[in-house]
């Protein structure tokens, strides 16, 4: 199929469409080296910069790949499917899978928090622990405050992650927390948490905060593992 000159606008889109058509109809099979930019520009009746942008767009769609010193080659005849983003992948994950990743993140975070915590971190942990205790008391009283309790629990665990002093880890957990929250809400609908644990893990969380305060990474990690494993048992039974 001859390329032919293009209409005036929009040139980059038209160039990309015309080149894509050449690939789709088999004129340039997979493995073919494309003509050079100057040749393509002449055939399409556009400048080299327009050709360059069109080639870049097709490379981004997974159709072309540039090889240093060799040229641009066809690597596929149809665009690659859009990559699923991290948030979407988390949303369709099972509660058990999400919780396993939570354990991996938080065990290391607890150890790092005990090693790196600042006075401000301890203040934040104490405040979060008090809020969790208050929310646990309300939930135990049967006031239907499960959602508030889960929010307070995640806030405490977030404070532990923040105390680890790694901003990338904190950002990862912040993206992870909303999916975790929904999973825990689902769990409370399936498991009577008060019946399983009337104290809602109060003692374990108090020991966790104390271990971080005392800069005891082994104890912090041990307590976190104990608490995570307890909840994981509920998850696997649900």
Secondary structure, DSSP 8 states (H G I E B T S, - for coil): -------SSSHHHHHHHHHHHHHHTTSS-TT-B---HHHHHHHHTS-HHHHHHHHHHHHHTTSEEEETTTEEEE--SS-------HHHHHHTS-HHHHHHHHHHHHHHHHHHHHHH--HHHHHHHHHHHHHHHHHHHHHHTTSS-HHHHHHHHHHHHHHHHHHTT-HHHHHHHHHHHHHHHHHHHHHHHHS-HHHH-TTTTHHHHHHHHHHHHTT-HHHHHHHHHHHHHHHHHHHHH-
